[in-house]
Amino acid sequence: MSSIAVIGLGAMGKPMARNLLQAGHDVVVWNRSAGPVDELVAAGAHRADSVTAAMKSPVVFSVLSDDRAVAETFIDSGVLGRTPSGTVHVNLATVSAGLARRAGAVHAEHGVGYVAAPVFGRVPVAEAGALNVLAAGAPALLDRVQPFFDVIGSRTWRLGDRPEQANVVKIVGNYLIACAIQSLGEAVSLAESADVDSGQLVELLTSTLFPGGVYTGYGSMIAERRYQPAGFTTVLGRKDLHLALDAAAEHGITLPIGELLRTVFDDAIAEGRGADDWASITEQQPR
């Protein structure tokens, strides 16, 4: 039995922690609100009364929302100065490449290992332990945490020895999903204007030209105008779009579709769709 802590028990963190428990690991949990902690403690986890306490575990997974949450919790809080040397922190959040570089440097100053491991997969995939794990960091650290990746995911993609490399791949993937959602919305809008059934259109396209989970899942949501419950909100989608635009600017690359999407996301949120699934950006198209 190996010991691991999970910090952040939201929609993704909680099923990861549960799967680690079910695999027989000794799991310590911490979350800002008590409800998810109570639920996992009832299932056999151990409660940490603070982030500092959770960081006493030899391996720590964190599943937080954004750059600010990661910086406040780990980089600017002083917690790394109280963390035992040799601990490995695995950050599964979708954060900027700049934050990943900063986090790696600050962790190294305190003798704490740092691995970036954002994932592809929505909540049902996390619950099934079938995520794709995008991992980057020192090879020895990746080897050390691989047994835990094997529990939460169906495959681990080792993308380099610099943590920010994993974050760039995650940002690129989410950018492509946003592009696919927008193009699906445009296609449905055009088809409906010609009195073509949007459900049949999506079925046709996803069984011939565009198979796969993104087009199938989001296509059906768009055709049915079904945006609740939100698997990934429009607010979070805009955050990830900005990560892509910022990363591109850092490398002197322009993303013309990204600039269009910036306006689409801003308009959707201004119209009250921030808490809807990000597929709801397609409502900016005439229907």
KOLDOTI-765742 format. One record per residue (C-alpha): residue number from 1; residue in three letters; x, z, y. Coordinates in nm, 2 decimals, padded with zeros to 4 digits, m for minus. Example, Ala and Ser with C-alpha at 12.3 -4.5 7.8 and 13.67 -1.06 7.14 Angstrom:
2
<r 1 'ALA' <01.23 00.78 m00.45>>
<r 2 'SER' <01.37 00.71 m00.11>>
***
This chain:
287
<r 1 'MET' <00.00 00.00 00.00>>
<r 2 'SER' <00.14 m00.10 00.34>>
<r 3 'SER' <00.05 00.06 00.67>>
<r 4 'ILE' <m00.07 m00.14 00.97>>
<r 5 'ALA' <m00.26 m00.07 01.29>>
<r 6 'VAL' <m00.52 m00.29 01.45>>
<r 7 'ILE' <m00.57 m00.26 01.83>>
<r 8 'GLY' <m00.88 m00.43 01.96>>
<r 9 'LEU' <m01.19 m00.44 01.74>>
<r 10 'GLY' <m01.40 m00.71 01.90>>
<r 11 'ALA' <m01.56 m01.00 01.73>>
<r 12 'MET' <m01.24 m01.11 01.57>>
<r 13 'GLY' <m01.04 m00.79 01.54>>
<r 14 'LYS' <m01.30 m00.60 01.35>>
<r 15 'PRO' <m01.33 m00.84 01.05>>
<r 16 'MET' <m00.95 m00.87 01.04>>
<r 17 'ALA' <m00.92 m00.49 01.01>>
<r 18 'ARG' <m01.20 m00.48 00.75>>
<r 19 'ASN' <m01.03 m00.74 00.54>>
<r 20 'LEU' <m00.70 m00.56 00.56>>
<r 21 'LEU' <m00.88 m00.24 00.44>>
<r 22 'GLN' <m01.04 m00.43 00.15>>
<r 23 'ALA' <m00.70 m00.57 00.05>>
<r 24 'GLY' <m00.58 m00.21 00.00>>
<r 25 'HIS' <m00.37 m00.16 00.31>>
<r 26 'ASP' <m00.36 00.17 00.50>>
<r 27 'VAL' <m00.52 00.07 00.83>>
<r 28 'VAL' <m00.51 00.26 01.16>>
<r 29 'VAL' <m00.76 00.14 01.43>>
<r 30 'TRP' <m00.80 00.18 01.80>>
<r 31 'ASN' <m01.05 00.03 02.04>>
<r 32 'ARG' <m01.17 00.11 02.39>>
<r 33 'SER' <m01.52 00.18 02.27>>
<r 34 'ALA' <m01.59 00.41 01.98>>
<r 35 'GLY' <m01.85 00.22 01.79>>
<r 36 'PRO' <m01.63 m00.03 01.60>>
<r 37 'VAL' <m01.38 00.25 01.53>>
<r 38 'ASP' <m01.65 00.47 01.38>>
<r 39 'GLU' <m01.77 00.19 01.16>>
<r 40 'LEU' <m01.42 00.12 01.02>>
<r 41 'VAL' <m01.33 00.49 00.98>>
<r 42 'ALA' <m01.65 00.51 00.76>>
<r 43 'ALA' <m01.50 00.23 00.55>>
<r 44 'GLY' <m01.17 00.41 00.51>>
<r 45 'ALA' <m00.96 00.34 00.82>>
<r 46 'HIS' <m00.78 00.60 01.02>>
<r 47 'ARG' <m00.86 00.67 01.38>>
<r 48 'ALA' <m00.59 00.65 01.64>>
<r 49 'ASP' <m00.67 00.85 01.96>>
<r 50 'SER' <m00.46 00.63 02.18>>
<r 51 'VAL' <m00.26 00.30 02.19>>
<r 52 'THR' <00.06 00.51 02.17>>
<r 53 'ALA' <m00.06 00.67 01.85>>
<r 54 'ALA' <m00.15 00.33 01.70>>
<r 55 'MET' <00.19 00.20 01.79>>
<r 56 'LYS' <00.35 00.46 01.55>>
<r 57 'SER' <00.25 00.22 01.27>>
<r 58 'PRO' <00.54 00.00 01.14>>
<r 59 'VAL' <00.33 m00.32 01.20>>
<r 60 'VAL' <00.06 m00.35 01.47>>
<r 61 'PHE' <m00.19 m00.63 01.52>>
<r 62 'SER' <m00.35 m00.66 01.86>>
<r 63 'VAL' <m00.66 m00.87 01.93>>
<r 64 'LEU' <m00.73 m00.85 02.30>>
<r 65 'SER' <m00.90 m01.08 02.53>>
<r 66 'ASP' <m00.65 m01.23 02.78>>
<r 67 'ASP' <m00.32 m01.20 02.96>>
<r 68 'ARG' <m00.44 m00.91 03.18>>
<r 69 'ALA' <m00.56 m00.70 02.89>>
<r 70 'VAL' <m00.23 m00.76 02.70>>
<r 71 'ALA' <m00.02 m00.68 03.00>>
<r 72 'GLU' <m00.21 m00.37 03.09>>
<r 73 'THR' <m00.21 m00.24 02.73>>
<r 74 'PHE' <00.14 m00.31 02.63>>
<r 75 'ILE' <00.38 m00.44 02.90>>
<r 76 'ASP' <00.29 m00.23 03.21>>
<r 77 'SER' <00.16 00.08 03.05>>
<r 78 'GLY' <00.50 00.22 02.93>>
<r 79 'VAL' <00.37 00.24 02.57>>
<r 80 'LEU' <00.66 00.04 02.44>>
<r 81 'GLY' <00.90 00.31 02.56>>
<r 82 'ARG' <00.72 00.55 02.33>>
<r 83 'THR' <00.71 00.31 02.03>>
<r 84 'PRO' <00.95 00.36 01.74>>
<r 85 'SER' <01.24 00.11 01.73>>
<r 86 'GLY' <01.18 m00.15 01.46>>
<r 87 'THR' <00.80 m00.16 01.50>>
<r 88 'VAL' <00.66 m00.51 01.49>>
<r 89 'HIS' <00.38 m00.60 01.73>>
<r 90 'VAL' <00.18 m00.91 01.64>>
<r 91 'ASN' <m00.02 m01.04 01.93>>
<r 92 'LEU' <m00.32 m01.25 01.80>>
<r 93 'ALA' <m00.47 m01.31 02.15>>
<r 94 'THR' <m00.49 m01.65 02.32>>
<r 95 'VAL' <m00.25 m01.59 02.61>>
<r 96 'SER' <m00.03 m01.80 02.84>>
<r 97 'ALA' <00.31 m01.91 02.74>>
<r 98 'GLY' <00.45 m01.72 03.04>>
<r 99 'LEU' <00.29 m01.40 02.92>>
<r 100 'ALA' <00.43 m01.46 02.58>>
<r 101 'ARG' <00.78 m01.50 02.72>>
<r 102 'ARG' <00.75 m01.19 02.93>>
<r 103 'ALA' <00.61 m00.99 02.64>>
<r 104 'GLY' <00.89 m01.10 02.41>>
<r 105 'ALA' <01.16 m00.99 02.66>>
<r 106 'VAL' <01.00 m00.65 02.73>>
<r 107 'HIS' <00.95 m00.58 02.36>>
<r 108 'ALA' <01.32 m00.67 02.29>>
<r 109 'GLU' <01.43 m00.43 02.57>>
<r 110 'HIS' <01.27 m00.14 02.37>>
<r 111 'GLY' <01.38 m00.25 02.03>>
<r 112 'VAL' <01.02 m00.36 01.93>>
<r 113 'GLY' <00.97 m00.69 01.75>>
<r 114 'TYR' <00.72 m00.93 01.89>>
<r 115 'VAL' <00.54 m01.21 01.71>>
<r 116 'ALA' <00.27 m01.44 01.86>>
<r 117 'ALA' <00.00 m01.53 01.61>>
<r 118 'PRO' <m00.32 m01.67 01.77>>
<r 119 'VAL' <m00.57 m01.82 01.52>>
<r 120 'PHE' <m00.80 m02.11 01.47>>
<r 121 'GLY' <m01.14 m02.01 01.34>>
<r 122 'ARG' <m01.46 m01.85 01.46>>
<r 123 'VAL' <m01.61 m01.52 01.35>>
<r 124 'PRO' <m01.75 m01.63 01.01>>
<r 125 'VAL' <m01.40 m01.77 00.93>>
<r 126 'ALA' <m01.24 m01.44 01.02>>
<r 127 'GLU' <m01.50 m01.25 00.81>>
<r 128 'ALA' <m01.40 m01.48 00.51>>
<r 129 'GLY' <m01.03 m01.42 00.56>>
<r 130 'ALA' <m00.98 m01.79 00.60>>
<r 131 'LEU' <m00.83 m01.82 00.95>>
<r 132 'ASN' <m00.54 m02.06 01.03>>
<r 133 'VAL' <m00.27 m01.84 01.17>>
<r 134 'LEU' <m00.04 m02.00 01.43>>
<r 135 'ALA' <00.28 m01.79 01.41>>
<r 136 'ALA' <00.60 m01.80 01.61>>
<r 137 'GLY' <00.88 m01.55 01.64>>
<r 138 'ALA' <01.21 m01.45 01.47>>
<r 139 'PRO' <01.20 m01.57 01.10>>
<r 140 'ALA' <01.28 m01.22 00.97>>
<r 141 'LEU' <00.98 m01.07 01.16>>
<r 142 'LEU' <00.75 m01.35 01.03>>
<r 143 'ASP' <00.87 m01.27 00.68>>
<r 144 'ARG' <00.79 m00.91 00.73>>
<r 145 'VAL' <00.43 m00.96 00.85>>
<r 146 'GLN' <00.35 m01.26 00.62>>
<r 147 'PRO' <00.17 m01.04 00.36>>
<r 148 'PHE' <m00.08 m00.93 00.63>>
<r 149 'PHE' <m00.13 m01.30 00.74>>
<r 150 'ASP' <m00.21 m01.38 00.38>>
<r 151 'VAL' <m00.50 m01.14 00.40>>
<r 152 'ILE' <m00.66 m01.26 00.72>>
<r 153 'GLY' <m00.59 m01.63 00.68>>
<r 154 'SER' <m00.59 m01.92 00.44>>
<r 155 'ARG' <m00.27 m02.07 00.58>>
<r 156 'THR' <00.01 m01.96 00.82>>
<r 157 'TRP' <00.17 m02.23 01.03>>
<r 158 'ARG' <00.52 m02.13 01.13>>
<r 159 'LEU' <00.57 m02.31 01.46>>
<r 160 'GLY' <00.91 m02.19 01.59>>
<r 161 'ASP' <01.12 m01.89 01.67>>
<r 162 'ARG' <01.00 m01.84 02.02>>
<r 163 'PRO' <00.66 m01.67 02.04>>
<r 164 'GLU' <00.53 m01.89 02.33>>
<r 165 'GLN' <00.54 m02.19 02.09>>
<r 166 'ALA' <00.25 m02.06 01.90>>
<r 167 'ASN' <00.05 m01.99 02.22>>
<r 168 'VAL' <00.11 m02.35 02.34>>
<r 169 'VAL' <m00.03 m02.49 02.02>>
<r 170 'LYS' <m00.33 m02.26 02.04>>
<r 171 'ILE' <m00.39 m02.37 02.40>>
<r 172 'VAL' <m00.36 m02.74 02.30>>
<r 173 'GLY' <m00.61 m02.69 02.02>>
<r 174 'ASN' <m00.86 m02.52 02.24>>
<r 175 'TYR' <m00.82 m02.79 02.50>>
<r 176 'LEU' <m00.90 m03.06 02.25>>
<r 177 'ILE' <m01.21 m02.87 02.14>>
<r 178 'ALA' <m01.33 m02.86 02.50>>
<r 179 'CYS' <m01.26 m03.23 02.53>>
<r 180 'ALA' <m01.46 m03.29 02.21>>
<r 181 'ILE' <m01.76 m03.08 02.34>>
<r 182 'GLN' <m01.76 m03.28 02.66>>
<r 183 'SER' <m01.75 m03.62 02.49>>
<r 184 'LEU' <m02.02 m03.51 02.24>>
<r 185 'GLY' <m02.24 m03.41 02.54>>
<r 186 'GLU' <m02.19 m03.74 02.71>>
<r 187 'ALA' <m02.27 m03.93 02.38>>
<r 188 'VAL' <m02.59 m03.73 02.32>>
<r 189 'SER' <m02.70 m03.78 02.68>>
<r 190 'LEU' <m02.65 m04.16 02.66>>
<r 191 'ALA' <m02.83 m04.18 02.32>>
<r 192 'GLU' <m03.12 m03.97 02.43>>
<r 193 'SER' <m03.16 m04.19 02.74>>
<r 194 'ALA' <m03.22 m04.48 02.49>>
<r 195 'ASP' <m03.47 m04.26 02.29>>
<r 196 'VAL' <m03.23 m04.22 02.00>>
<r 197 'ASP' <m03.28 m03.89 01.81>>
<r 198 'SER' <m02.98 m03.67 01.89>>
<r 199 'GLY' <m02.99 m03.49 01.56>>
<r 200 'GLN' <m02.97 m03.81 01.37>>
<r 201 'LEU' <m02.69 m03.94 01.60>>
<r 202 'VAL' <m02.48 m03.63 01.53>>
<r 203 'GLU' <m02.55 m03.65 01.16>>
<r 204 'LEU' <m02.44 m04.02 01.16>>
<r 205 'LEU' <m02.13 m03.96 01.36>>
<r 206 'THR' <m02.01 m03.66 01.17>>
<r 207 'SER' <m02.06 m03.81 00.83>>
<r 208 'THR' <m01.88 m04.13 00.92>>
<r 209 'LEU' <m01.65 m04.16 01.22>>
<r 210 'PHE' <m01.59 m03.80 01.31>>
<r 211 'PRO' <m01.61 m03.56 01.01>>
<r 212 'GLY' <m01.49 m03.21 01.05>>
<r 213 'GLY' <m01.60 m02.87 01.17>>
<r 214 'VAL' <m01.56 m02.92 01.54>>
<r 215 'TYR' <m01.78 m03.23 01.57>>
<r 216 'THR' <m02.03 m03.11 01.30>>
<r 217 'GLY' <m02.07 m02.75 01.44>>
<r 218 'TYR' <m02.07 m02.83 01.81>>
<r 219 'GLY' <m02.26 m03.15 01.76>>
<r 220 'SER' <m02.56 m02.97 01.60>>
<r 221 'MET' <m02.55 m02.70 01.87>>
<r 222 'ILE' <m02.56 m02.97 02.14>>
<r 223 'ALA' <m02.84 m03.17 01.98>>
<r 224 'GLU' <m03.05 m02.86 01.93>>
<r 225 'ARG' <m02.95 m02.71 02.27>>
<r 226 'ARG' <m02.87 m02.39 02.08>>
<r 227 'TYR' <m02.62 m02.18 02.27>>
<r 228 'GLN' <m02.70 m01.83 02.16>>
<r 229 'PRO' <m02.56 m01.63 02.00>>
<r 230 'ALA' <m02.23 m01.74 02.16>>
<r 231 'GLY' <m01.94 m01.78 01.92>>
<r 232 'PHE' <m01.71 m01.84 02.22>>
<r 233 'THR' <m01.84 m01.80 02.57>>
<r 234 'THR' <m01.82 m02.05 02.86>>
<r 235 'VAL' <m01.62 m01.79 03.05>>
<r 236 'LEU' <m01.36 m01.76 02.77>>
<r 237 'GLY' <m01.36 m02.14 02.75>>
<r 238 'ARG' <m01.28 m02.17 03.12>>
<r 239 'LYS' <m01.00 m01.92 03.08>>
<r 240 'ASP' <m00.84 m02.12 02.80>>
<r 241 'LEU' <m00.89 m02.45 02.99>>
<r 242 'HIS' <m00.69 m02.29 03.28>>
<r 243 'LEU' <m00.42 m02.19 03.03>>
<r 244 'ALA' <m00.39 m02.56 02.94>>
<r 245 'LEU' <m00.38 m02.68 03.30>>
<r 246 'ASP' <m00.12 m02.41 03.39>>
<r 247 'ALA' <00.10 m02.50 03.09>>
<r 248 'ALA' <00.08 m02.87 03.17>>
<r 249 'ALA' <00.17 m02.80 03.54>>
<r 250 'GLU' <00.47 m02.59 03.43>>
<r 251 'HIS' <00.60 m02.89 03.24>>
<r 252 'GLY' <00.51 m03.15 03.51>>
<r 253 'ILE' <00.23 m03.30 03.30>>
<r 254 'THR' <m00.11 m03.40 03.43>>
<r 255 'LEU' <m00.43 m03.36 03.23>>
<r 256 'PRO' <m00.69 m03.59 03.39>>
<r 257 'ILE' <m00.97 m03.49 03.15>>
<r 258 'GLY' <m00.87 m03.12 03.21>>
<r 259 'GLU' <m00.93 m03.16 03.58>>
<r 260 'LEU' <m01.28 m03.30 03.51>>
<r 261 'LEU' <m01.35 m03.01 03.28>>
<r 262 'ARG' <m01.24 m02.76 03.54>>
<r 263 'THR' <m01.54 m02.88 03.75>>
<r 264 'VAL' <m01.77 m02.89 03.45>>
<r 265 'PHE' <m01.69 m02.53 03.35>>
<r 266 'ASP' <m01.71 m02.40 03.71>>
<r 267 'ASP' <m02.05 m02.57 03.75>>
<r 268 'ALA' <m02.19 m02.44 03.42>>
<r 269 'ILE' <m02.08 m02.08 03.50>>
<r 270 'ALA' <m02.23 m02.11 03.85>>
<r 271 'GLU' <m02.56 m02.21 03.69>>
<r 272 'GLY' <m02.56 m01.89 03.48>>
<r 273 'ARG' <m02.42 m02.02 03.15>>
<r 274 'GLY' <m02.11 m01.79 03.15>>
<r 275 'ALA' <m02.24 m01.58 02.85>>
<r 276 'ASP' <m02.36 m01.88 02.66>>
<r 277 'ASP' <m02.15 m02.06 02.40>>
<r 278 'TRP' <m01.91 m02.30 02.56>>
<r 279 'ALA' <m02.10 m02.59 02.41>>
<r 280 'SER' <m02.35 m02.52 02.69>>
<r 281 'ILE' <m02.12 m02.71 02.93>>
<r 282 'THR' <m02.29 m03.02 02.80>>
<r 283 'GLU' <m02.61 m02.92 02.98>>
<r 284 'GLN' <m02.43 m03.05 03.29>>
<r 285 'GLN' <m02.51 m03.40 03.15>>
<r 286 'PRO' <m02.86 m03.54 03.21>>
<r 287 'ARG' <m03.08 m03.47 02.91>>
***
